[in-house]
Amino acid sequence: MQLEDYIKAGKIATEVRELVRKRNCVGKTIYEICE
């Protein structure tokens, strides 16, 4: 992998983290959160 791929993956992970933070995930399974 090249450096650009790692940077892109980090940006995607940051976006997902922000989206999940805004949702109420208490008591839900990982599968339910990912739907």
Phi and psi in degrees as GROMACS dihedral restraints (atoms count N, CA, C in turn):
[ dihedral_restraints ]
;  ai    aj    ak    al  type     phi  dphi    fc
    3     4     5     6     1   -97.4    20    10
    4     5     6     7     1   166.3    20    10
    6     7     8     9     1   -57.5    20    10
    7     8     9    10     1   -37.6    20    10
    9    10    11    12     1   -61.1    20    10
   10    11    12    13     1   -35.7    20    10
   12    13    14    15     1   -65.6    20    10
   13    14    15    16     1   -40.4    20    10
   15    16    17    18     1   -66.0    20    10
   16    17    18    19     1   -39.5    20    10
   18    19    20    21     1   -65.1    20    10
   19    20    21    22     1   -43.6    20    10
   21    22    23    24     1   -62.5    20    10
   22    23    24    25     1   -43.3    20    10
   24    25    26    27     1   -62.8    20    10
   25    26    27    28     1   -39.1    20    10
   27    28    29    30     1   -64.5    20    10
   28    29    30    31     1   -39.0    20    10
   30    31    32    33     1   -65.9    20    10
   31    32    33    34     1   -41.4    20    10
   33    34    35    36     1   -63.9    20    10
   34    35    36    37     1   -44.0    20    10
   36    37    38    39     1   -61.8    20    10
   37    38    39    40     1   -38.3    20    10
   39    40    41    42     1   -64.7    20    10
   40    41    42    43     1   -43.1    20    10
   42    43    44    45     1   -62.1    20    10
   43    44    45    46     1   -44.9    20    10
   45    46    47    48     1   -63.2    20    10
   46    47    48    49     1   -43.2    20    10
   48    49    50    51     1   -59.1    20    10
   49    50    51    52     1   -42.8    20    10
   51    52    53    54     1   -65.8    20    10
   52    53    54    55     1   -41.8    20    10
   54    55    56    57     1   -64.3    20    10
   55    56    57    58     1   -42.0    20    10
   57    58    59    60     1   -68.7    20    10
   58    59    60    61     1   -35.5    20    10
   60    61    62    63     1   -61.0    20    10
   61    62    63    64     1   -33.5    20    10
   63    64    65    66     1   -78.4    20    10
   64    65    66    67     1   -15.7    20    10
   66    67    68    69     1   -96.1    20    10
   67    68    69    70     1   153.7    20    10
   69    70    71    72     1   -86.1    20    10
   70    71    72    73     1   106.2    20    10
   72    73    74    75     1  -108.0    20    10
   73    74    75    76     1     6.1    20    10
   75    76    77    78     1   -66.9    20    10
   76    77    78    79     1   126.8    20    10
   78    79    80    81     1    81.8    20    10
   79    80    81    82     1     3.9    20    10
   81    82    83    84     1  -102.0    20    10
   82    83    84    85     1   152.2    20    10
   84    85    86    87     1   -81.1    20    10
   85    86    87    88     1   164.9    20    10
   87    88    89    90     1   -61.5    20    10
   88    89    90    91     1   -37.5    20    10
   90    91    92    93     1   -60.4    20    10
   91    92    93    94     1   -44.9    20    10
   93    94    95    96     1   -64.5    20    10
   94    95    96    97     1   -38.0    20    10
   96    97    98    99     1   -65.9    20    10
   97    98    99   100     1   -37.7    20    10
   99   100   101   102     1   -77.7    20    10
  100   101   102   103     1   -14.1    20    10
